[in-house]
Amino acid sequence: MPANTVMLSQMMRELSATPGFTDAMLAQLDKNGKNGPALMTPALVKRLRELILGKDWQGLDRFPGWTMRSINPTVRVAGRVVAKDQSVTDLAARHPGTPVGSKSTKSAVTTDQAKDYVDLGDYSLEKAEIVSLDAPSKLPGFTTDGLVSELGAGVVRGDGENATLAPMHAESQRLADLLNRLSLNGLDDSVPVTVTVEGQSAKTPQELVKALMTTGHTVVVADARYFANFGHFHYKGQDVMMPFWVDSQIRVPGTRRPLLVPVSHAEYEWGVRGPKVNANVSWYFGIDGKAEFRTMDTQDQSWVLGRHAHEYRDADAVEVTRLVGKMAIAYMHQHLARPELPFGGYYPLGVCQDGVAAIERKMTGNDTLFPNTADGALFDDPRDAEINELIKAIPKDREGGAPEPARIFGSLPATDFDSITIPGFAADLKLVHAAWQDGSLERTPSWIRRVTLRVVGVAALGMLAGIVVWRRRRNR
């Protein structure tokens, strides 16, 4: 365990008897974008409540421990409930989008339509303007307002400032807003915004990255992976370890247990340093339903770790930025065409991993993230042909098939297993990795296989009984 960290079970042992606390804690979940696939559906909330009330502390620290096949139906059920909600009906009326299968009609998207799906700061889709980066940003600095809340009993939800990145917040926020706005220059009949820096101009995200490089800035784009923290709680000044566990359907050697894996969060990160702009921003499709550029200046809890699976510079950095901009447009088209999708389309349109994995495959020829949940059939807008093909090309985990070990290990935020501080997990990883390398890896039986074996077993017993009866009758 890292210093100054407690397990969720320890906090709940002490507080579960406090009137109203369990409900207050559960109500706080799903209010942060960096949750990976940890979408807290009603079924999962019910399961979490059962573990707490039943004082199953071991189960709580491996919550939920389900396969993707088990998790996916809970998302579909939750989606049907949300789709019946009047607020969703009203949203669909406000944002009719383009009906699937119909010919696209060019009508300008308004700022009001877009604001549910992307943050633009003070920039508008109705106003053409030229924005210079030569002067420092006038946006306010970092604050925890709206990020941190007290639940009582010594529990705080939300993370404070990252001492390295938070001082750059004003520049980072301006850059994130502008990259989002430049992405939306690609919408039909858009009113363009132009960004300039030292005489260089840009109307797309990739042009801005190129302009920054031309003017003496270094730009590094990282494919970053972390353990997803679905709680972001602190208890009496200590971090609360809250991973979201998924059954990988791989057997831990020497046991009958499946390898449970904490799901990861994946994002692209831009580090910009130079004479005019010093900023850090990220991009991912979050549980808030937004596929957008964001600031990244809160302090992650130490147990989530962090690893750059790939770093891109020069022309590769420009290309990744181009693909991310195209991905942002594709998601906006999806949102406008399908506003009835629950949770902003999170899960049916993918989770944070899908977009990163799709671009990783384009850039490297491999995809090393798990799980991916996008329904490729939804990505059918002809305006987004390139992105549609990228999304459809990556493996999908919607039906709960057994993921490849390369994706299990590729999703981890560390290659040195000893650096992983989640109790018991590093030891399991070492055993499974060794079995993978020497070819002795075993899968746990799927529910289909278990049912099939039972049916075959019953049929075999029935056949054997029939043979015995037949022989007895024949010998009379």
C-alpha positions as CSV (number, residue, x, y, z in Angstrom):
1,M,0.0,0.0,0.0
2,P,1.3,3.5,-0.8
3,A,1.7,5.9,2.1
4,N,-1.3,7.8,3.3
5,T,-3.7,5.5,1.6
6,V,-6.5,3.3,2.8
7,M,-8.7,0.7,1.2
8,L,-12.4,1.5,0.5
9,S,-13.3,-1.3,2.9
10,Q,-11.5,0.4,5.8
11,M,-13.4,3.6,5.3
12,M,-16.7,1.8,5.1
13,R,-16.0,-0.4,8.1
14,E,-15.8,2.8,10.1
15,L,-18.6,4.8,8.4
16,S,-21.2,2.4,7.0
17,A,-23.2,2.6,10.3
18,T,-23.3,6.4,10.1
19,P,-26.9,7.3,9.1
20,G,-27.2,8.4,5.5
21,F,-23.5,8.1,4.7
22,T,-23.7,5.1,2.4
23,D,-26.4,6.8,0.3
24,A,-24.5,10.1,0.2
25,M,-21.3,8.3,-1.0
26,L,-23.2,6.3,-3.7
27,A,-24.8,9.6,-4.9
28,Q,-21.4,11.0,-5.5
29,L,-20.2,8.3,-7.9
30,D,-20.1,8.9,-11.7
31,K,-19.4,12.6,-11.4
32,N,-15.9,12.5,-12.8
33,G,-14.7,12.0,-16.4
34,K,-11.6,9.8,-15.7
35,N,-13.4,6.7,-14.7
36,G,-12.5,4.4,-17.6
37,P,-15.4,2.0,-18.1
38,A,-16.5,2.3,-14.5
39,L,-20.1,3.4,-15.4
40,M,-22.1,3.0,-12.2
41,T,-25.4,1.6,-13.5
42,P,-28.3,0.9,-11.1
43,A,-27.3,-2.8,-11.0
44,L,-23.8,-2.0,-10.0
45,V,-24.9,0.6,-7.4
46,K,-27.2,-2.1,-6.0
47,R,-24.3,-4.6,-5.8
48,L,-22.1,-2.0,-4.1
49,R,-24.8,-1.3,-1.6
50,E,-25.2,-5.0,-0.9
51,L,-21.5,-5.5,-0.2
52,I,-21.4,-2.5,2.2
53,L,-24.6,-3.5,4.1
54,G,-23.5,-7.1,4.1
55,K,-20.1,-6.1,5.4
56,D,-18.4,-8.1,2.7
57,W,-15.2,-6.1,2.9
58,Q,-13.1,-8.5,0.8
59,G,-15.7,-8.3,-2.0
60,L,-15.9,-4.5,-1.6
61,D,-12.1,-4.3,-2.3
62,R,-12.6,-6.3,-5.6
63,F,-15.8,-4.6,-6.7
64,P,-17.5,-5.6,-8.9
65,G,-15.3,-8.4,-10.2
66,W,-17.7,-9.1,-13.1
67,T,-16.9,-10.1,-16.7
68,M,-17.7,-7.6,-19.4
69,R,-20.5,-10.0,-20.5
70,S,-22.1,-9.4,-17.0
71,I,-21.6,-5.6,-17.0
72,N,-22.9,-4.9,-20.5
73,P,-26.5,-5.9,-19.9
74,T,-26.7,-3.6,-16.8
75,V,-25.7,-0.7,-19.2
76,R,-28.4,-1.6,-21.7
77,V,-31.1,-1.8,-18.9
78,A,-30.0,1.5,-17.5
79,G,-30.1,2.9,-21.0
80,R,-33.7,1.9,-21.5
81,V,-34.6,3.6,-18.2
82,V,-32.8,6.8,-19.1
83,A,-34.3,6.8,-22.6
84,K,-37.8,7.0,-21.1
85,D,-36.9,10.0,-19.0
86,Q,-38.7,13.2,-20.0
87,S,-35.4,15.2,-19.9
88,V,-34.0,12.9,-22.5
89,T,-37.1,13.4,-24.7
90,D,-36.7,17.1,-24.3
91,L,-33.0,16.9,-25.3
92,A,-33.9,15.0,-28.4
93,A,-36.4,17.6,-29.4
94,R,-33.8,20.3,-28.9
95,H,-31.1,18.4,-30.8
96,P,-32.8,16.5,-33.6
97,G,-29.5,15.9,-35.5
98,T,-29.4,13.9,-38.7
99,P,-31.6,10.8,-38.9
100,V,-29.6,7.6,-39.4
101,G,-29.6,6.5,-43.0
102,S,-30.9,9.9,-44.3
103,K,-29.0,12.3,-46.5
104,S,-27.0,14.8,-44.5
105,T,-28.6,18.3,-44.6
106,K,-26.1,21.1,-44.0
107,S,-27.4,23.2,-41.2
108,A,-25.1,25.1,-38.9
109,V,-24.7,23.7,-35.4
110,T,-25.3,26.3,-32.7
111,T,-23.3,26.9,-29.5
112,D,-26.4,26.0,-27.5
113,Q,-26.6,22.6,-29.3
114,A,-22.9,21.9,-28.8
115,K,-22.5,22.9,-25.2
116,D,-23.9,19.6,-23.9
117,Y,-21.1,17.7,-25.6
118,V,-18.0,20.0,-25.6
119,D,-16.7,22.9,-23.6
120,L,-15.8,25.9,-25.7
121,G,-15.1,28.5,-22.9
122,D,-16.0,32.0,-24.2
123,Y,-15.7,31.0,-27.9
124,S,-18.9,30.8,-30.0
125,L,-19.8,28.7,-33.0
126,E,-21.7,31.7,-34.4
127,K,-18.8,34.2,-34.3
128,A,-15.8,34.3,-36.6
129,E,-12.7,35.6,-34.8
130,I,-9.0,35.6,-34.8
131,V,-7.4,34.6,-31.5
132,S,-3.7,35.4,-30.8
133,L,-1.6,33.3,-28.4
134,D,1.1,36.0,-28.4
135,A,-0.3,37.5,-25.2
136,P,-0.7,35.6,-21.9
137,S,-4.0,34.0,-21.2
138,K,-6.4,36.2,-19.2
139,L,-8.4,33.2,-17.8
140,P,-8.5,32.7,-14.1
141,G,-6.0,30.3,-12.4
142,F,-6.7,26.9,-10.9
143,T,-9.4,26.5,-8.2
144,T,-10.9,23.5,-6.6
145,D,-14.4,25.2,-6.7
146,G,-16.8,22.7,-8.2
147,L,-14.1,19.9,-8.0
148,V,-13.9,19.2,-4.3
149,S,-16.8,18.7,-1.9
150,E,-17.1,17.5,1.7
151,L,-19.4,14.7,2.5
152,G,-18.9,14.9,6.3
153,A,-17.4,12.4,8.7
154,G,-14.0,13.3,7.4
155,V,-14.7,12.3,3.8
156,V,-13.9,14.6,0.9
157,R,-14.7,13.9,-2.8
158,G,-12.4,15.3,-5.4
159,D,-8.7,15.9,-5.9
160,G,-6.7,19.0,-5.3
161,E,-4.1,20.7,-7.5
162,N,-1.1,19.1,-9.2
163,A,1.8,21.3,-8.0
164,T,3.5,21.0,-11.4
165,L,0.6,21.5,-13.8
166,A,-1.9,23.7,-11.9
167,P,0.2,26.9,-12.2
168,M,-0.2,26.6,-15.9
169,H,-4.0,26.3,-15.7
170,A,-4.9,29.6,-17.4
171,E,-2.8,28.7,-20.4
172,S,-3.9,25.1,-20.4
173,Q,-7.6,26.1,-20.2
174,R,-7.2,28.5,-23.1
175,L,-5.4,25.9,-25.2
176,A,-8.1,23.3,-24.5
177,D,-10.9,25.6,-25.3
178,L,-9.2,26.7,-28.6
179,L,-8.4,23.1,-29.6
180,N,-12.1,22.2,-29.1
181,R,-13.2,25.2,-31.1
182,L,-10.8,24.5,-33.9
183,S,-12.1,20.9,-34.0
184,L,-15.6,22.2,-34.5
185,N,-14.4,24.3,-37.5
186,G,-15.0,21.0,-39.3
187,L,-18.7,21.0,-38.7
188,D,-21.0,21.7,-41.7
189,D,-21.4,25.4,-42.5
190,S,-19.3,26.3,-39.5
191,V,-18.2,29.9,-38.8
192,P,-14.4,29.5,-38.6
193,V,-12.1,30.6,-35.8
194,T,-8.4,31.2,-36.5
195,V,-5.6,31.0,-34.0
196,T,-2.4,32.8,-34.5
197,V,1.0,32.6,-32.8
198,E,4.0,34.7,-33.8
199,G,2.7,35.2,-37.4
200,Q,1.6,31.6,-37.9
201,S,-2.1,30.9,-38.3
202,A,-4.2,27.8,-37.8
203,K,-7.8,26.7,-38.5
204,T,-7.5,23.1,-37.3
205,P,-6.0,21.5,-34.2
206,Q,-3.2,19.9,-36.3
207,E,-2.4,23.3,-37.9
208,L,-2.1,24.8,-34.4
209,V,0.4,22.1,-33.3
210,K,2.4,22.7,-36.5
211,A,2.4,26.4,-35.9
212,L,3.6,26.0,-32.3
213,M,6.4,23.8,-33.5
214,T,7.3,26.3,-36.2
215,T,7.6,29.1,-33.6
216,G,10.0,27.3,-31.4
217,H,7.7,25.3,-29.1
218,T,8.2,21.7,-28.3
219,V,5.1,19.6,-28.5
220,V,4.9,16.0,-27.2
221,V,1.7,14.0,-27.6
222,A,1.6,11.0,-25.2
223,D,-0.7,8.0,-25.2
224,A,-1.2,7.8,-21.4
225,R,-2.6,5.1,-19.2
226,Y,-3.7,5.1,-15.6
227,F,-5.7,2.9,-13.2
228,A,-9.2,4.4,-13.2
229,N,-10.3,5.8,-9.9
230,F,-14.1,5.5,-9.7
231,G,-14.3,7.2,-6.3
232,H,-11.8,10.1,-5.9
233,F,-12.5,10.0,-2.2
234,H,-10.2,11.1,0.7
235,Y,-10.8,10.0,4.3
236,K,-9.3,11.8,7.2
237,G,-6.7,13.3,4.9
238,Q,-5.8,9.9,3.3
239,D,-6.4,8.7,-0.3
240,V,-9.1,6.0,-0.6
241,M,-8.1,3.3,-3.0
242,M,-11.1,2.6,-5.3
243,P,-10.3,0.6,-8.4
244,F,-13.1,-0.9,-10.5
245,W,-12.3,-4.6,-11.1
246,V,-13.2,-6.7,-14.2
247,D,-12.9,-10.4,-14.6
248,S,-10.3,-11.0,-17.4
249,Q,-11.4,-14.7,-17.9
250,I,-7.8,-15.7,-17.4
251,R,-7.0,-18.2,-14.6
252,V,-4.4,-17.3,-12.1
253,P,-1.9,-20.2,-12.3
254,G,-2.0,-22.6,-9.3
255,T,-5.5,-21.4,-8.3
256,R,-9.1,-21.6,-9.4
257,R,-9.4,-17.8,-9.3
258,P,-9.8,-15.6,-12.4
259,L,-7.4,-12.7,-12.8
260,L,-9.4,-9.7,-11.7
261,V,-8.0,-6.5,-13.4
262,P,-8.6,-2.9,-12.3
263,V,-9.8,-1.1,-15.4
264,S,-7.6,1.6,-16.8
265,H,-8.2,5.1,-18.0
266,A,-6.6,6.1,-21.3
267,E,-6.1,9.6,-22.8
268,Y,-3.9,11.6,-25.2
269,E,-1.9,14.3,-23.5
270,W,-0.2,17.3,-25.1
271,G,2.8,18.9,-23.4
272,V,3.6,22.3,-24.9
273,R,6.6,24.3,-23.9
274,G,8.0,27.4,-25.6
275,P,8.3,31.2,-25.8
276,K,4.5,31.9,-25.9
277,V,2.6,28.9,-24.7
278,N,3.3,26.6,-21.8
279,A,0.4,24.2,-21.2
280,N,-0.7,20.6,-20.7
281,V,-4.0,19.4,-22.0
282,S,-5.6,15.9,-22.6
283,W,-8.3,14.5,-24.8
284,Y,-10.6,11.5,-24.2
285,F,-14.3,10.5,-24.3
286,G,-15.4,10.7,-20.7
287,I,-18.2,9.4,-18.6
288,D,-19.7,12.9,-18.9
289,G,-20.4,12.1,-22.5
290,K,-17.9,14.6,-23.8
291,A,-15.2,13.8,-26.4
292,E,-13.0,16.8,-25.9
293,F,-9.8,18.5,-25.0
294,R,-9.5,19.1,-21.2
295,T,-7.2,20.5,-18.6
296,M,-5.3,17.9,-16.5
297,D,-4.1,19.8,-13.5
298,T,-5.6,17.9,-10.6
299,Q,-3.4,15.6,-8.5
300,D,-3.9,11.9,-9.2
301,Q,-3.8,9.6,-6.2
302,S,-0.5,7.8,-6.1
303,W,-1.9,4.3,-6.6
304,V,-3.3,5.1,-10.1
305,L,0.3,5.4,-11.4
306,G,0.8,6.5,-15.0
307,R,2.6,5.4,-18.1
308,H,3.2,6.7,-21.6
309,A,2.6,3.7,-23.8
310,H,3.7,5.9,-26.8
311,E,5.1,9.3,-27.3
312,Y,4.7,11.2,-30.6
313,R,6.8,14.1,-31.8
314,D,7.1,16.2,-35.0
315,A,5.0,14.8,-37.9
316,D,3.6,12.0,-35.7
317,A,2.4,14.5,-33.1
318,V,0.7,16.5,-35.9
319,E,-1.0,13.3,-37.3
320,V,-2.3,12.2,-33.9
321,T,-3.7,15.7,-33.3
322,R,-5.4,15.5,-36.7
323,L,-7.0,12.2,-35.9
324,V,-8.1,13.4,-32.5
325,G,-9.8,16.4,-34.2
326,K,-11.5,14.1,-36.6
327,M,-12.6,11.9,-33.7
328,A,-14.1,14.9,-31.9
329,I,-16.1,15.8,-35.0
330,A,-17.3,12.2,-35.4
331,Y,-18.5,12.1,-31.8
332,M,-20.3,15.5,-32.2
333,H,-22.1,14.1,-35.3
334,Q,-23.1,11.0,-33.2
335,H,-24.4,13.2,-30.3
336,L,-26.4,15.4,-32.6
337,A,-27.9,12.4,-34.5
338,R,-28.5,10.3,-31.4
339,P,-29.2,12.5,-28.4
340,E,-31.4,9.8,-26.9
341,L,-28.4,7.7,-26.1
342,P,-28.0,7.6,-22.3
343,F,-24.9,8.9,-20.5
344,G,-24.0,11.0,-23.6
345,G,-23.5,7.8,-25.5
346,Y,-20.9,6.5,-23.0
347,Y,-20.6,2.7,-23.6
348,P,-22.5,2.4,-26.9
349,L,-20.2,5.0,-28.5
350,G,-17.2,3.6,-26.5
351,V,-15.4,4.5,-23.3
352,C,-12.2,6.4,-22.9
353,Q,-10.1,3.5,-24.4
354,D,-11.9,3.2,-27.7
355,G,-10.7,6.4,-29.4
356,V,-7.2,6.0,-28.0
357,A,-7.0,2.4,-29.2
358,A,-8.3,3.3,-32.6
359,I,-5.7,5.9,-33.1
360,E,-3.0,3.7,-31.6
361,R,-3.8,1.0,-34.2
362,K,-3.5,3.6,-37.0
363,M,-0.2,4.9,-35.7
364,T,1.5,1.7,-34.6
365,G,-0.4,-1.2,-36.2
366,N,-1.4,-2.6,-32.8
367,D,-4.1,-1.9,-30.3
368,T,-3.3,-2.7,-26.7
369,L,-6.2,-1.4,-24.6
370,F,-9.0,-3.3,-22.8
371,P,-12.0,-3.0,-22.6
372,N,-13.4,-1.4,-25.8
373,T,-17.2,-1.0,-25.9
374,A,-18.1,1.0,-29.0
375,D,-20.9,-0.4,-31.2
376,G,-19.3,-0.1,-34.7
377,A,-22.7,-0.2,-36.3
378,L,-23.5,3.2,-34.9
379,F,-20.5,4.8,-36.6
380,D,-22.1,5.1,-40.0
381,D,-22.1,8.8,-40.8
382,P,-20.4,9.0,-44.3
383,R,-18.8,12.4,-43.3
384,D,-16.7,10.4,-40.8
385,A,-15.6,7.6,-43.0
386,E,-12.0,7.6,-41.7
387,I,-13.0,7.5,-38.1
388,N,-15.7,4.9,-38.7
389,E,-13.2,2.5,-40.1
390,L,-10.8,3.1,-37.2
391,I,-13.4,2.4,-34.6
392,K,-14.6,-0.7,-36.4
393,A,-11.1,-2.1,-36.7
394,I,-10.4,-2.4,-33.0
395,P,-11.4,-5.5,-30.9
396,K,-14.8,-5.1,-29.1
397,D,-15.6,-6.4,-25.6
398,R,-19.4,-5.7,-25.7
399,E,-20.3,-9.4,-25.8
400,G,-17.8,-10.5,-23.2
401,G,-15.4,-12.5,-25.3
402,A,-12.1,-13.4,-23.7
403,P,-9.6,-10.5,-24.2
404,E,-6.1,-11.1,-25.5
405,P,-3.4,-11.0,-22.8
406,A,-1.6,-8.4,-24.8
407,R,-4.5,-6.0,-24.2
408,I,-4.7,-6.9,-20.5
409,F,-1.1,-6.1,-20.0
410,G,-1.0,-3.2,-22.5
411,S,-3.7,-1.4,-20.5
412,L,-1.7,-1.3,-17.3
413,P,-0.1,2.0,-16.2
414,A,3.1,0.2,-15.3
415,T,5.4,-2.3,-16.9
416,D,7.3,-3.0,-13.6
417,F,4.7,-5.0,-11.7
418,D,6.5,-4.3,-8.4
419,S,5.6,-0.7,-8.7
420,I,1.9,-1.6,-8.5
421,T,0.7,-0.9,-5.0
422,I,-2.9,-2.4,-5.1
423,P,-2.7,-5.3,-2.6
424,G,-2.3,-8.7,-4.1
425,F,-2.5,-7.6,-7.7
426,A,1.2,-7.6,-8.6
427,A,1.6,-11.2,-7.4
428,D,-1.2,-12.3,-9.7
429,L,0.1,-10.4,-12.6
430,K,3.5,-12.0,-12.3
431,L,2.0,-15.5,-12.3
432,V,-0.2,-14.8,-15.3
433,H,2.5,-13.1,-17.3
434,A,4.9,-16.0,-16.8
435,A,2.2,-18.4,-17.9
436,W,1.5,-16.3,-21.0
437,Q,5.1,-16.2,-21.9
438,D,5.7,-19.9,-21.5
439,G,2.5,-20.9,-23.2
440,S,0.7,-22.4,-20.2
441,L,-1.9,-19.7,-19.8
442,E,-5.4,-21.1,-19.1
443,R,-8.8,-19.4,-19.5
444,T,-11.5,-19.7,-16.9
445,P,-14.6,-21.4,-18.4
446,S,-17.2,-19.1,-19.7
447,W,-20.8,-19.4,-18.7
448,I,-21.6,-20.8,-22.1
449,R,-19.0,-23.5,-21.7
450,R,-20.2,-24.3,-18.1
451,V,-23.8,-24.6,-19.3
452,T,-22.7,-26.7,-22.3
453,L,-20.7,-29.0,-20.1
454,R,-23.6,-29.4,-17.7
455,V,-26.0,-30.2,-20.6
456,V,-23.5,-32.7,-22.1
457,G,-23.0,-34.2,-18.6
458,V,-26.7,-34.6,-18.1
459,A,-27.2,-36.0,-21.6
460,A,-24.3,-38.5,-21.0
461,L,-25.8,-39.7,-17.7
462,G,-29.2,-40.1,-19.4
463,M,-27.6,-42.0,-22.2
464,L,-25.7,-44.3,-19.8
465,A,-28.9,-44.9,-17.8
466,G,-30.7,-45.7,-21.0
467,I,-28.1,-48.3,-22.0
468,V,-28.2,-49.9,-18.6
469,V,-32.0,-50.2,-18.7
470,W,-31.8,-51.6,-22.3
471,R,-29.3,-54.2,-21.3
472,R,-31.2,-55.3,-18.3
473,R,-34.4,-55.7,-20.4
474,R,-32.4,-57.6,-23.1
475,N,-30.9,-60.0,-20.6
476,R,-34.3,-61.0,-19.0
